[in-house]
Amino acid sequence: DKHNGDTVATSKFQEINEAYNVLMDPALRFEYDFTGIYEIHKYTLREYLGRFKGMILTCNGLGISHSSSPWSQQLGEGSNTTE
């Protein structure tokens, strides 16, 4: 082990190994190809969103209609009235 004791390197190696195993197993590969997600339930919301660090996630990017979101309604966004 070139990085003995390096928890970041160990974690990254385990992540790569898991991805390799998913790609090599036809059933797991099908699940991933079909959903784009593999075992998402094993992550907390913070861990899952941490995978997108540095990216901007928007309502439209998540497939959510911005004008119909409860936040936009509460903030008065999407209304065509002027004050």
mmCIF file of the N, C-alpha and C atoms, coordinates in Angstrom:
data_MODEL
# 
_entry.id   MODEL 
# 
loop_
_atom_site.group_PDB 
_atom_site.id 
_atom_site.type_symbol 
_atom_site.label_atom_id 
_atom_site.label_alt_id 
_atom_site.label_comp_id 
_atom_site.label_asym_id 
_atom_site.label_entity_id 
_atom_site.label_seq_id 
_atom_site.pdbx_PDB_ins_code 
_atom_site.Cartn_x 
_atom_site.Cartn_y 
_atom_site.Cartn_z 
_atom_site.occupancy 
_atom_site.B_iso_or_equiv 
_atom_site.pdbx_formal_charge 
_atom_site.auth_seq_id 
_atom_site.auth_comp_id 
_atom_site.auth_asym_id 
_atom_site.auth_atom_id 
_atom_site.pdbx_PDB_model_num 
ATOM 1   N N  . ASP A 1 1  ? 0.843   -1.182 0.000   1.00 0.00 ? 1  ASP A N  1 
ATOM 2   C CA . ASP A 1 1  ? 0.000   0.000  0.000   1.00 0.00 ? 1  ASP A CA 1 
ATOM 3   C C  . ASP A 1 1  ? 0.885   1.241  0.000   1.00 0.00 ? 1  ASP A C  1 
ATOM 4   N N  . LYS A 1 2  ? 0.820   2.012  -1.066  1.00 0.00 ? 2  LYS A N  1 
ATOM 5   C CA . LYS A 1 2  ? 1.658   3.203  -1.187  1.00 0.00 ? 2  LYS A CA 1 
ATOM 6   C C  . LYS A 1 2  ? 1.229   4.312  -0.236  1.00 0.00 ? 2  LYS A C  1 
ATOM 7   N N  . HIS A 1 3  ? -0.042  4.312  0.156   1.00 0.00 ? 3  HIS A N  1 
ATOM 8   C CA . HIS A 1 3  ? -0.575  5.388  0.991   1.00 0.00 ? 3  HIS A CA 1 
ATOM 9   C C  . HIS A 1 3  ? -1.071  4.842  2.325   1.00 0.00 ? 3  HIS A C  1 
ATOM 10  N N  . ASN A 1 4  ? -0.266  4.040  2.962   1.00 0.00 ? 4  ASN A N  1 
ATOM 11  C CA . ASN A 1 4  ? -0.640  3.411  4.224   1.00 0.00 ? 4  ASN A CA 1 
ATOM 12  C C  . ASN A 1 4  ? -1.021  4.467  5.256   1.00 0.00 ? 4  ASN A C  1 
ATOM 13  N N  . GLY A 1 5  ? -2.243  4.351  5.781   1.00 0.00 ? 5  GLY A N  1 
ATOM 14  C CA . GLY A 1 5  ? -2.695  5.285  6.803   1.00 0.00 ? 5  GLY A CA 1 
ATOM 15  C C  . GLY A 1 5  ? -3.370  6.534  6.272   1.00 0.00 ? 5  GLY A C  1 
ATOM 16  N N  . ASP A 1 6  ? -3.360  6.756  4.969   1.00 0.00 ? 6  ASP A N  1 
ATOM 17  C CA . ASP A 1 6  ? -4.003  7.930  4.368   1.00 0.00 ? 6  ASP A CA 1 
ATOM 18  C C  . ASP A 1 6  ? -5.479  7.614  4.151   1.00 0.00 ? 6  ASP A C  1 
ATOM 19  N N  . THR A 1 7  ? -6.338  8.142  5.026   1.00 0.00 ? 7  THR A N  1 
ATOM 20  C CA . THR A 1 7  ? -7.763  7.816  4.957   1.00 0.00 ? 7  THR A CA 1 
ATOM 21  C C  . THR A 1 7  ? -8.422  8.349  3.691   1.00 0.00 ? 7  THR A C  1 
ATOM 22  N N  . VAL A 1 8  ? -7.959  9.480  3.174   1.00 0.00 ? 8  VAL A N  1 
ATOM 23  C CA . VAL A 1 8  ? -8.533  10.033 1.941   1.00 0.00 ? 8  VAL A CA 1 
ATOM 24  C C  . VAL A 1 8  ? -8.222  9.110  0.766   1.00 0.00 ? 8  VAL A C  1 
ATOM 25  N N  . ALA A 1 9  ? -6.984  8.656  0.677   1.00 0.00 ? 9  ALA A N  1 
ATOM 26  C CA . ALA A 1 9  ? -6.596  7.744  -0.406  1.00 0.00 ? 9  ALA A CA 1 
ATOM 27  C C  . ALA A 1 9  ? -7.340  6.420  -0.279  1.00 0.00 ? 9  ALA A C  1 
ATOM 28  N N  . THR A 1 10 ? -7.479  5.926  0.939   1.00 0.00 ? 10 THR A N  1 
ATOM 29  C CA . THR A 1 10 ? -8.206  4.673  1.160   1.00 0.00 ? 10 THR A CA 1 
ATOM 30  C C  . THR A 1 10 ? -9.658  4.812  0.735   1.00 0.00 ? 10 THR A C  1 
ATOM 31  N N  . SER A 1 11 ? -10.286 5.914  1.115   1.00 0.00 ? 11 SER A N  1 
ATOM 32  C CA . SER A 1 11 ? -11.684 6.159  0.757   1.00 0.00 ? 11 SER A CA 1 
ATOM 33  C C  . SER A 1 11 ? -11.856 6.250  -0.758  1.00 0.00 ? 11 SER A C  1 
ATOM 34  N N  . LYS A 1 12 ? -10.947 6.951  -1.420  1.00 0.00 ? 12 LYS A N  1 
ATOM 35  C CA . LYS A 1 12 ? -11.020 7.100  -2.879  1.00 0.00 ? 12 LYS A CA 1 
ATOM 36  C C  . LYS A 1 12 ? -10.822 5.750  -3.557  1.00 0.00 ? 12 LYS A C  1 
ATOM 37  N N  . PHE A 1 13 ? -9.877  4.955  -3.073  1.00 0.00 ? 13 PHE A N  1 
ATOM 38  C CA . PHE A 1 13 ? -9.650  3.623  -3.634  1.00 0.00 ? 13 PHE A CA 1 
ATOM 39  C C  . PHE A 1 13 ? -10.894 2.757  -3.488  1.00 0.00 ? 13 PHE A C  1 
ATOM 40  N N  . GLN A 1 14 ? -11.539 2.814  -2.323  1.00 0.00 ? 14 GLN A N  1 
ATOM 41  C CA . GLN A 1 14 ? -12.755 2.030  -2.103  1.00 0.00 ? 14 GLN A CA 1 
ATOM 42  C C  . GLN A 1 14 ? -13.875 2.482  -3.036  1.00 0.00 ? 14 GLN A C  1 
ATOM 43  N N  . GLU A 1 15 ? -13.988 3.782  -3.266  1.00 0.00 ? 15 GLU A N  1 
ATOM 44  C CA . GLU A 1 15 ? -15.006 4.315  -4.170  1.00 0.00 ? 15 GLU A CA 1 
ATOM 45  C C  . GLU A 1 15 ? -14.758 3.840  -5.605  1.00 0.00 ? 15 GLU A C  1 
ATOM 46  N N  . ILE A 1 16 ? -13.508 3.874  -6.030  1.00 0.00 ? 16 ILE A N  1 
ATOM 47  C CA . ILE A 1 16 ? -13.151 3.410  -7.376  1.00 0.00 ? 16 ILE A CA 1 
ATOM 48  C C  . ILE A 1 16 ? -13.401 1.917  -7.501  1.00 0.00 ? 16 ILE A C  1 
ATOM 49  N N  . ASN A 1 17 ? -13.049 1.159  -6.478  1.00 0.00 ? 17 ASN A N  1 
ATOM 50  C CA . ASN A 1 17 ? -13.265 -0.287 -6.484  1.00 0.00 ? 17 ASN A CA 1 
ATOM 51  C C  . ASN A 1 17 ? -14.755 -0.615 -6.569  1.00 0.00 ? 17 ASN A C  1 
ATOM 52  N N  . GLU A 1 18 ? -15.583 0.129  -5.837  1.00 0.00 ? 18 GLU A N  1 
ATOM 53  C CA . GLU A 1 18 ? -17.026 -0.091 -5.887  1.00 0.00 ? 18 GLU A CA 1 
ATOM 54  C C  . GLU A 1 18 ? -17.561 0.216  -7.287  1.00 0.00 ? 18 GLU A C  1 
ATOM 55  N N  . ALA A 1 19 ? -17.094 1.293  -7.893  1.00 0.00 ? 19 ALA A N  1 
ATOM 56  C CA . ALA A 1 19 ? -17.525 1.639  -9.253  1.00 0.00 ? 19 ALA A CA 1 
ATOM 57  C C  . ALA A 1 19 ? -17.127 0.538  -10.232 1.00 0.00 ? 19 ALA A C  1 
ATOM 58  N N  . TYR A 1 20 ? -15.924 0.021  -10.093 1.00 0.00 ? 20 TYR A N  1 
ATOM 59  C CA . TYR A 1 20 ? -15.462 -1.068 -10.958 1.00 0.00 ? 20 TYR A CA 1 
ATOM 60  C C  . TYR A 1 20 ? -16.366 -2.289 -10.806 1.00 0.00 ? 20 TYR A C  1 
ATOM 61  N N  . ASN A 1 21 ? -16.705 -2.631 -9.557  1.00 0.00 ? 21 ASN A N  1 
ATOM 62  C CA . ASN A 1 21 ? -17.570 -3.788 -9.315  1.00 0.00 ? 21 ASN A CA 1 
ATOM 63  C C  . ASN A 1 21 ? -18.954 -3.599 -9.923  1.00 0.00 ? 21 ASN A C  1 
ATOM 64  N N  . VAL A 1 22 ? -19.486 -2.389 -9.860  1.00 0.00 ? 22 VAL A N  1 
ATOM 65  C CA . VAL A 1 22 ? -20.790 -2.101 -10.469 1.00 0.00 ? 22 VAL A CA 1 
ATOM 66  C C  . VAL A 1 22 ? -20.705 -2.273 -11.979 1.00 0.00 ? 22 VAL A C  1 
ATOM 67  N N  . LEU A 1 23 ? -19.646 -1.767 -12.575 1.00 0.00 ? 23 LEU A N  1 
ATOM 68  C CA . LEU A 1 23 ? -19.495 -1.864 -14.033 1.00 0.00 ? 23 LEU A CA 1 
ATOM 69  C C  . LEU A 1 23 ? -19.302 -3.301 -14.502 1.00 0.00 ? 23 LEU A C  1 
ATOM 70  N N  . MET A 1 24 ? -18.701 -4.139 -13.688 1.00 0.00 ? 24 MET A N  1 
ATOM 71  C CA . MET A 1 24 ? -18.418 -5.516 -14.093 1.00 0.00 ? 24 MET A CA 1 
ATOM 72  C C  . MET A 1 24 ? -19.587 -6.471 -13.846 1.00 0.00 ? 24 MET A C  1 
ATOM 73  N N  . ASP A 1 25 ? -20.537 -6.090 -12.997 1.00 0.00 ? 25 ASP A N  1 
ATOM 74  C CA . ASP A 1 25 ? -21.690 -6.942 -12.692 1.00 0.00 ? 25 ASP A CA 1 
ATOM 75  C C  . ASP A 1 25 ? -22.871 -6.496 -13.556 1.00 0.00 ? 25 ASP A C  1 
ATOM 76  N N  . PRO A 1 26 ? -23.338 -7.351 -14.478 1.00 0.00 ? 26 PRO A N  1 
ATOM 77  C CA . PRO A 1 26 ? -24.406 -6.943 -15.399 1.00 0.00 ? 26 PRO A CA 1 
ATOM 78  C C  . PRO A 1 26 ? -25.675 -6.445 -14.700 1.00 0.00 ? 26 PRO A C  1 
ATOM 79  N N  . ALA A 1 27 ? -26.070 -7.060 -13.593 1.00 0.00 ? 27 ALA A N  1 
ATOM 80  C CA . ALA A 1 27 ? -27.284 -6.632 -12.889 1.00 0.00 ? 27 ALA A CA 1 
ATOM 81  C C  . ALA A 1 27 ? -27.094 -5.257 -12.253 1.00 0.00 ? 27 ALA A C  1 
ATOM 82  N N  . LEU A 1 28 ? -25.953 -5.058 -11.607 1.00 0.00 ? 28 LEU A N  1 
ATOM 83  C CA . LEU A 1 28 ? -25.675 -3.763 -10.991 1.00 0.00 ? 28 LEU A CA 1 
ATOM 84  C C  . LEU A 1 28 ? -25.489 -2.689 -12.055 1.00 0.00 ? 28 LEU A C  1 
ATOM 85  N N  . ARG A 1 29 ? -24.843 -3.062 -13.150 1.00 0.00 ? 29 ARG A N  1 
ATOM 86  C CA . ARG A 1 29 ? -24.646 -2.118 -14.260 1.00 0.00 ? 29 ARG A CA 1 
ATOM 87  C C  . ARG A 1 29 ? -25.991 -1.690 -14.828 1.00 0.00 ? 29 ARG A C  1 
ATOM 88  N N  . PHE A 1 30 ? -26.930 -2.636 -14.980 1.00 0.00 ? 30 PHE A N  1 
ATOM 89  C CA . PHE A 1 30 ? -28.262 -2.310 -15.485 1.00 0.00 ? 30 PHE A CA 1 
ATOM 90  C C  . PHE A 1 30 ? -28.965 -1.345 -14.533 1.00 0.00 ? 30 PHE A C  1 
ATOM 91  N N  . GLU A 1 31 ? -28.880 -1.633 -13.222 1.00 0.00 ? 31 GLU A N  1 
ATOM 92  C CA . GLU A 1 31 ? -29.507 -0.753 -12.226 1.00 0.00 ? 31 GLU A CA 1 
ATOM 93  C C  . GLU A 1 31 ? -28.941 0.657  -12.329 1.00 0.00 ? 31 GLU A C  1 
ATOM 94  N N  . TYR A 1 32 ? -27.626 0.755  -12.440 1.00 0.00 ? 32 TYR A N  1 
ATOM 95  C CA . TYR A 1 32 ? -26.995 2.070  -12.535 1.00 0.00 ? 32 TYR A CA 1 
ATOM 96  C C  . TYR A 1 32 ? -27.362 2.760  -13.843 1.00 0.00 ? 32 TYR A C  1 
ATOM 97  N N  . ASP A 1 33 ? -27.314 2.042  -14.955 1.00 0.00 ? 33 ASP A N  1 
ATOM 98  C CA . ASP A 1 33 ? -27.648 2.632  -16.251 1.00 0.00 ? 33 ASP A CA 1 
ATOM 99  C C  . ASP A 1 33 ? -29.099 3.087  -16.297 1.00 0.00 ? 33 ASP A C  1 
ATOM 100 N N  . PHE A 1 34 ? -29.981 2.329  -15.658 1.00 0.00 ? 34 PHE A N  1 
ATOM 101 C CA . PHE A 1 34 ? -31.406 2.642  -15.693 1.00 0.00 ? 34 PHE A CA 1 
ATOM 102 C C  . PHE A 1 34 ? -31.744 3.830  -14.802 1.00 0.00 ? 34 PHE A C  1 
ATOM 103 N N  . THR A 1 35 ? -31.138 3.897  -13.622 1.00 0.00 ? 35 THR A N  1 
ATOM 104 C CA . THR A 1 35 ? -31.496 4.943  -12.663 1.00 0.00 ? 35 THR A CA 1 
ATOM 105 C C  . THR A 1 35 ? -30.461 6.052  -12.561 1.00 0.00 ? 35 THR A C  1 
ATOM 106 N N  . GLY A 1 36 ? -29.240 5.773  -12.959 1.00 0.00 ? 36 GLY A N  1 
ATOM 107 C CA . GLY A 1 36 ? -28.177 6.752  -12.774 1.00 0.00 ? 36 GLY A CA 1 
ATOM 108 C C  . GLY A 1 36 ? -27.686 6.801  -11.339 1.00 0.00 ? 36 GLY A C  1 
ATOM 109 N N  . ILE A 1 37 ? -28.247 5.929  -10.527 1.00 0.00 ? 37 ILE A N  1 
ATOM 110 C CA . ILE A 1 37 ? -27.924 5.927  -9.105  1.00 0.00 ? 37 ILE A CA 1 
ATOM 111 C C  . ILE A 1 37 ? -27.643 4.491  -8.678  1.00 0.00 ? 37 ILE A C  1 
ATOM 112 N N  . TYR A 1 38 ? -26.652 4.331  -7.860  1.00 0.00 ? 38 TYR A N  1 
ATOM 113 C CA . TYR A 1 38 ? -26.368 3.012  -7.306  1.00 0.00 ? 38 TYR A CA 1 
ATOM 114 C C  . TYR A 1 38 ? -26.342 3.135  -5.791  1.00 0.00 ? 38 TYR A C  1 
ATOM 115 N N  . GLU A 1 39 ? -27.261 2.456  -5.156  1.00 0.00 ? 39 GLU A N  1 
ATOM 116 C CA . GLU A 1 39 ? -27.335 2.423  -3.692  1.00 0.00 ? 39 GLU A CA 1 
ATOM 117 C C  . GLU A 1 39 ? -27.314 3.807  -3.061  1.00 0.00 ? 39 GLU A C  1 
ATOM 118 N N  . ILE A 1 40 ? -28.125 4.713  -3.591  1.00 0.00 ? 40 ILE A N  1 
ATOM 119 C CA . ILE A 1 40 ? -28.179 6.068  -3.039  1.00 0.00 ? 40 ILE A CA 1 
ATOM 120 C C  . ILE A 1 40 ? -28.636 6.062  -1.586  1.00 0.00 ? 40 ILE A C  1 
ATOM 121 N N  . HIS A 1 41 ? -29.425 5.057  -1.222  1.00 0.00 ? 41 HIS A N  1 
ATOM 122 C CA . HIS A 1 41 ? -29.970 4.988  0.135   1.00 0.00 ? 41 HIS A CA 1 
ATOM 123 C C  . HIS A 1 41 ? -28.898 4.840  1.206   1.00 0.00 ? 41 HIS A C  1 
ATOM 124 N N  . LYS A 1 42 ? -27.688 4.493  0.816   1.00 0.00 ? 42 LYS A N  1 
ATOM 125 C CA . LYS A 1 42 ? -26.660 4.315  1.838   1.00 0.00 ? 42 LYS A CA 1 
ATOM 126 C C  . LYS A 1 42 ? -25.961 5.624  2.210   1.00 0.00 ? 42 LYS A C  1 
ATOM 127 N N  . TYR A 1 43 ? -26.344 6.719  1.559   1.00 0.00 ? 43 TYR A N  1 
ATOM 128 C CA . TYR A 1 43 ? -25.744 8.022  1.838   1.00 0.00 ? 43 TYR A CA 1 
ATOM 129 C C  . TYR A 1 43 ? -26.724 8.912  2.594   1.00 0.00 ? 43 TYR A C  1 
ATOM 130 N N  . THR A 1 44 ? -26.207 9.744  3.488   1.00 0.00 ? 44 THR A N  1 
ATOM 131 C CA . THR A 1 44 ? -27.035 10.789 4.072   1.00 0.00 ? 44 THR A CA 1 
ATOM 132 C C  . THR A 1 44 ? -27.162 11.888 3.029   1.00 0.00 ? 44 THR A C  1 
ATOM 133 N N  . LEU A 1 45 ? -28.108 12.788 3.221   1.00 0.00 ? 45 LEU A N  1 
ATOM 134 C CA . LEU A 1 45 ? -28.278 13.884 2.270   1.00 0.00 ? 45 LEU A CA 1 
ATOM 135 C C  . LEU A 1 45 ? -26.998 14.698 2.164   1.00 0.00 ? 45 LEU A C  1 
ATOM 136 N N  . ARG A 1 46 ? -26.368 14.967 3.288   1.00 0.00 ? 46 ARG A N  1 
ATOM 137 C CA . ARG A 1 46 ? -25.131 15.754 3.292   1.00 0.00 ? 46 ARG A CA 1 
ATOM 138 C C  . ARG A 1 46 ? -24.027 15.034 2.504   1.00 0.00 ? 46 ARG A C  1 
ATOM 139 N N  . GLU A 1 47 ? -23.891 13.722 2.692   1.00 0.00 ? 47 GLU A N  1 
ATOM 140 C CA . GLU A 1 47 ? -22.874 12.956 1.964   1.00 0.00 ? 47 GLU A CA 1 
ATOM 141 C C  . GLU A 1 47 ? -23.164 12.954 0.465   1.00 0.00 ? 47 GLU A C  1 
ATOM 142 N N  . TYR A 1 48 ? -24.448 12.752 0.108   1.00 0.00 ? 48 TYR A N  1 
ATOM 143 C CA . TYR A 1 48 ? -24.809 12.703 -1.304  1.00 0.00 ? 48 TYR A CA 1 
ATOM 144 C C  . TYR A 1 48 ? -24.550 14.045 -1.977  1.00 0.00 ? 48 TYR A C  1 
ATOM 145 N N  . LEU A 1 49 ? -24.995 15.130 -1.357  1.00 0.00 ? 49 LEU A N  1 
ATOM 146 C CA . LEU A 1 49 ? -24.788 16.447 -1.952  1.00 0.00 ? 49 LEU A CA 1 
ATOM 147 C C  . LEU A 1 49 ? -23.313 16.833 -1.952  1.00 0.00 ? 49 LEU A C  1 
ATOM 148 N N  . GLY A 1 50 ? -22.537 16.298 -1.003  1.00 0.00 ? 50 GLY A N  1 
ATOM 149 C CA . GLY A 1 50 ? -21.105 16.562 -0.968  1.00 0.00 ? 50 GLY A CA 1 
ATOM 150 C C  . GLY A 1 50 ? -20.383 16.050 -2.204  1.00 0.00 ? 50 GLY A C  1 
ATOM 151 N N  . ARG A 1 51 ? -20.991 15.092 -2.900  1.00 0.00 ? 51 ARG A N  1 
ATOM 152 C CA . ARG A 1 51 ? -20.393 14.558 -4.124  1.00 0.00 ? 51 ARG A CA 1 
ATOM 153 C C  . ARG A 1 51 ? -20.423 15.588 -5.239  1.00 0.00 ? 51 ARG A C  1 
ATOM 154 N N  . PHE A 1 52 ? -21.264 16.626 -5.082  1.00 0.00 ? 52 PHE A N  1 
ATOM 155 C CA . PHE A 1 52 ? -21.409 17.657 -6.105  1.00 0.00 ? 52 PHE A CA 1 
ATOM 156 C C  . PHE A 1 52 ? -20.752 18.964 -5.686  1.00 0.00 ? 52 PHE A C  1 
ATOM 157 N N  . LYS A 1 53 ? -19.818 18.891 -4.753  1.00 0.00 ? 53 LYS A N  1 
ATOM 158 C CA . LYS A 1 53 ? -19.139 20.076 -4.247  1.00 0.00 ? 53 LYS A CA 1 
ATOM 159 C C  . LYS A 1 53 ? -18.542 20.872 -5.406  1.00 0.00 ? 53 LYS A C  1 
ATOM 160 N N  . GLY A 1 54 ? -18.796 22.159 -5.395  1.00 0.00 ? 54 GLY A N  1 
ATOM 161 C CA . GLY A 1 54 ? -18.276 23.026 -6.440  1.00 0.00 ? 54 GLY A CA 1 
ATOM 162 C C  . GLY A 1 54 ? -19.216 23.193 -7.617  1.00 0.00 ? 54 GLY A C  1 
ATOM 163 N N  . MET A 1 55 ? -20.295 22.431 -7.633  1.00 0.00 ? 55 MET A N  1 
ATOM 164 C CA . MET A 1 55 ? -21.270 22.555 -8.715  1.00 0.00 ? 55 MET A CA 1 
ATOM 165 C C  . MET A 1 55 ? -22.454 23.376 -8.210  1.00 0.00 ? 55 MET A C  1 
ATOM 166 N N  . ILE A 1 56 ? -23.133 24.023 -9.119  1.00 0.00 ? 56 ILE A N  1 
ATOM 167 C CA . ILE A 1 56 ? -24.324 24.782 -8.768  1.00 0.00 ? 56 ILE A CA 1 
ATOM 168 C C  . ILE A 1 56 ? -25.533 23.934 -9.100  1.00 0.00 ? 56 ILE A C  1 
ATOM 169 N N  . LEU A 1 57 ? -26.331 23.616 -8.090  1.00 0.00 ? 57 LEU A N  1 
ATOM 170 C CA . LEU A 1 57 ? -27.549 22.843 -8.299  1.00 0.00 ? 57 LEU A CA 1 
ATOM 171 C C  . LEU A 1 57 ? -28.720 23.811 -8.313  1.00 0.00 ? 57 LEU A C  1 
ATOM 172 N N  . THR A 1 58 ? -29.476 23.797 -9.377  1.00 0.00 ? 58 THR A N  1 
ATOM 173 C CA . THR A 1 58 ? -30.633 24.672 -9.496  1.00 0.00 ? 58 THR A CA 1 
ATOM 174 C C  . THR A 1 58 ? -31.895 23.841 -9.569  1.00 0.00 ? 58 THR A C  1 
ATOM 175 N N  . CYS A 1 59 ? -33.020 24.484 -9.376  1.00 0.00 ? 59 CYS A N  1 
ATOM 176 C CA . CYS A 1 59 ? -34.298 23.775 -9.496  1.00 0.00 ? 59 CYS A CA 1 
ATOM 177 C C  . CYS A 1 59 ? -34.416 23.151 -10.876 1.00 0.00 ? 59 CYS A C  1 
ATOM 178 N N  . ASN A 1 60 ? -34.082 23.901 -11.908 1.00 0.00 ? 60 ASN A N  1 
ATOM 179 C CA . ASN A 1 60 ? -34.196 23.370 -13.263 1.00 0.00 ? 60 ASN A CA 1 
ATOM 180 C C  . ASN A 1 60 ? -33.228 22.215 -13.484 1.00 0.00 ? 60 ASN A C  1 
ATOM 181 N N  . GLY A 1 61 ? -32.061 22.276 -12.875 1.00 0.00 ? 61 GLY A N  1 
ATOM 182 C CA . GLY A 1 61 ? -31.092 21.203 -13.013 1.00 0.00 ? 61 GLY A CA 1 
ATOM 183 C C  . GLY A 1 61 ? -31.535 19.923 -12.341 1.00 0.00 ? 61 GLY A C  1 
ATOM 184 N N  . LEU A 1 62 ? -32.439 20.042 -11.388 1.00 0.00 ? 62 LEU A N  1 
ATOM 185 C CA . LEU A 1 62 ? -32.957 18.873 -10.698 1.00 0.00 ? 62 LEU A CA 1 
ATOM 186 C C  . LEU A 1 62 ? -34.290 18.426 -11.267 1.00 0.00 ? 62 LEU A C  1 
ATOM 187 N N  . GLY A 1 63 ? -34.744 19.092 -12.329 1.00 0.00 ? 63 GLY A N  1 
ATOM 188 C CA . GLY A 1 63 ? -36.002 18.720 -12.959 1.00 0.00 ? 63 GLY A CA 1 
ATOM 189 C C  . GLY A 1 63 ? -37.225 19.195 -12.194 1.00 0.00 ? 63 GLY A C  1 
ATOM 190 N N  . ILE A 1 64 ? -37.040 20.214 -11.370 1.00 0.00 ? 64 ILE A N  1 
ATOM 191 C CA . ILE A 1 64 ? -38.147 20.760 -10.594 1.00 0.00 ? 64 ILE A CA 1 
ATOM 192 C C  . ILE A 1 64 ? -38.607 22.043 -11.264 1.00 0.00 ? 64 ILE A C  1 
ATOM 193 N N  . SER A 1 65 ? -39.895 22.176 -11.447 1.00 0.00 ? 65 SER A N  1 
ATOM 194 C CA . SER A 1 65 ? -40.439 23.398 -12.028 1.00 0.00 ? 65 SER A CA 1 
ATOM 195 C C  . SER A 1 65 ? -40.279 24.527 -11.023 1.00 0.00 ? 65 SER A C  1 
ATOM 196 N N  . HIS A 1 66 ? -39.515 25.527 -11.371 1.00 0.00 ? 66 HIS A N  1 
ATOM 197 C CA . HIS A 1 66 ? -39.210 26.622 -10.454 1.00 0.00 ? 66 HIS A CA 1 
ATOM 198 C C  . HIS A 1 66 ? -40.474 27.371 -10.046 1.00 0.00 ? 66 HIS A C  1 
ATOM 199 N N  . SER A 1 67 ? -41.362 27.638 -10.997 1.00 0.00 ? 67 SER A N  1 
ATOM 200 C CA . SER A 1 67 ? -42.546 28.444 -10.693 1.00 0.00 ? 67 SER A CA 1 
ATOM 201 C C  . SER A 1 67 ? -43.529 27.713 -9.786  1.00 0.00 ? 67 SER A C  1 
ATOM 202 N N  . SER A 1 68 ? -43.433 26.402 -9.726  1.00 0.00 ? 68 SER A N  1 
ATOM 203 C CA . SER A 1 68 ? -44.369 25.664 -8.884  1.00 0.00 ? 68 SER A CA 1 
ATOM 204 C C  . SER A 1 68 ? -43.774 25.273 -7.540  1.00 0.00 ? 68 SER A C  1 
ATOM 205 N N  . SER A 1 69 ? -42.549 25.698 -7.273  1.00 0.00 ? 69 SER A N  1 
ATOM 206 C CA . SER A 1 69 ? -41.947 25.324 -5.996  1.00 0.00 ? 69 SER A CA 1 
ATOM 207 C C  . SER A 1 69 ? -42.575 26.135 -4.872  1.00 0.00 ? 69 SER A C  1 
ATOM 208 N N  . PRO A 1 70 ? -42.712 25.541 -3.701  1.00 0.00 ? 70 PRO A N  1 
ATOM 209 C CA . PRO A 1 70 ? -43.304 26.263 -2.577  1.00 0.00 ? 70 PRO A CA 1 
ATOM 210 C C  . PRO A 1 70 ? -42.497 27.494 -2.192  1.00 0.00 ? 70 PRO A C  1 
ATOM 211 N N  . TRP A 1 71 ? -41.188 27.463 -2.404  1.00 0.00 ? 71 TRP A N  1 
ATOM 212 C CA . TRP A 1 71 ? -40.352 28.600 -2.049  1.00 0.00 ? 71 TRP A CA 1 
ATOM 213 C C  . TRP A 1 71 ? -40.627 29.780 -2.961  1.00 0.00 ? 71 TRP A C  1 
ATOM 214 N N  . SER A 1 72 ? -40.768 29.520 -4.255  1.00 0.00 ? 72 SER A N  1 
ATOM 215 C CA . SER A 1 72 ? -41.020 30.626 -5.174  1.00 0.00 ? 72 SER A CA 1 
ATOM 216 C C  . SER A 1 72 ? -42.388 31.235 -4.914  1.00 0.00 ? 72 SER A C  1 
ATOM 217 N N  . GLN A 1 73 ? -43.351 30.412 -4.517  1.00 0.00 ? 73 GLN A N  1 
ATOM 218 C CA . GLN A 1 73 ? -44.680 30.935 -4.208  1.00 0.00 ? 73 GLN A CA 1 
ATOM 219 C C  . GLN A 1 73 ? -44.627 31.796 -2.948  1.00 0.00 ? 73 GLN A C  1 
ATOM 220 N N  . GLN A 1 74 ? -43.884 31.368 -1.953  1.00 0.00 ? 74 GLN A N  1 
ATOM 221 C CA . GLN A 1 74 ? -43.790 32.130 -0.708  1.00 0.00 ? 74 GLN A CA 1 
ATOM 222 C C  . GLN A 1 74 ? -43.031 33.429 -0.910  1.00 0.00 ? 74 GLN A C  1 
ATOM 223 N N  . LEU A 1 75 ? -42.045 33.405 -1.790  1.00 0.00 ? 75 LEU A N  1 
ATOM 224 C CA . LEU A 1 75 ? -41.248 34.600 -2.031  1.00 0.00 ? 75 LEU A CA 1 
ATOM 225 C C  . LEU A 1 75 ? -41.878 35.509 -3.074  1.00 0.00 ? 75 LEU A C  1 
ATOM 226 N N  . GLY A 1 76 ? -42.962 35.061 -3.687  1.00 0.00 ? 76 GLY A N  1 
ATOM 227 C CA . GLY A 1 76 ? -43.630 35.865 -4.698  1.00 0.00 ? 76 GLY A CA 1 
ATOM 228 C C  . GLY A 1 76 ? -42.939 35.813 -6.040  1.00 0.00 ? 76 GLY A C  1 
ATOM 229 N N  . GLU A 1 77 ? -42.037 34.873 -6.223  1.00 0.00 ? 77 GLU A N  1 
ATOM 230 C CA . GLU A 1 77 ? -41.347 34.736 -7.498  1.00 0.00 ? 77 GLU A CA 1 
ATOM 231 C C  . GLU A 1 77 ? -42.289 34.123 -8.510  1.00 0.00 ? 77 GLU A C  1 
ATOM 232 N N  . GLY A 1 78 ? -42.072 34.449 -9.754  1.00 0.00 ? 78 GLY A N  1 
ATOM 233 C CA . GLY A 1 78 ? -42.873 33.872 -10.817 1.00 0.00 ? 78 GLY A CA 1 
ATOM 234 C C  . GLY A 1 78 ? -44.170 34.622 -11.025 1.00 0.00 ? 78 GLY A C  1 
ATOM 235 N N  . SER A 1 79 ? -44.443 35.612 -10.179 1.00 0.00 ? 79 SER A N  1 
ATOM 236 C CA . SER A 1 79 ? -45.665 36.376 -10.383 1.00 0.00 ? 79 SER A CA 1 
ATOM 237 C C  . SER A 1 79 ? -45.379 37.494 -11.363 1.00 0.00 ? 79 SER A C  1 
ATOM 238 N N  . ASN A 1 80 ? -46.353 37.853 -12.127 1.00 0.00 ? 80 ASN A N  1 
ATOM 239 C CA . ASN A 1 80 ? -46.194 38.882 -13.149 1.00 0.00 ? 80 ASN A CA 1 
ATOM 240 C C  . ASN A 1 80 ? -46.665 40.242 -12.673 1.00 0.00 ? 80 ASN A C  1 
ATOM 241 N N  . THR A 1 81 ? -46.985 40.378 -11.409 1.00 0.00 ? 81 THR A N  1 
ATOM 242 C CA . THR A 1 81 ? -47.466 41.657 -10.909 1.00 0.00 ? 81 THR A CA 1 
ATOM 243 C C  . THR A 1 81 ? -46.294 42.534 -10.534 1.00 0.00 ? 81 THR A C  1 
ATOM 244 N N  . THR A 1 82 ? -46.449 43.816 -10.738 1.00 0.00 ? 82 THR A N  1 
ATOM 245 C CA . THR A 1 82 ? -45.408 44.769 -10.348 1.00 0.00 ? 82 THR A CA 1 
ATOM 246 C C  . THR A 1 82 ? -45.962 45.662 -9.265  1.00 0.00 ? 82 THR A C  1 
ATOM 247 N N  . GLU A 1 83 ? -45.126 46.113 -8.368  1.00 0.00 ? 83 GLU A N  1 
ATOM 248 C CA . GLU A 1 83 ? -45.570 46.962 -7.264  1.00 0.00 ? 83 GLU A CA 1 
ATOM 249 C C  . GLU A 1 83 ? -44.910 48.292 -7.351  1.00 0.00 ? 83 GLU A C  1 
# 
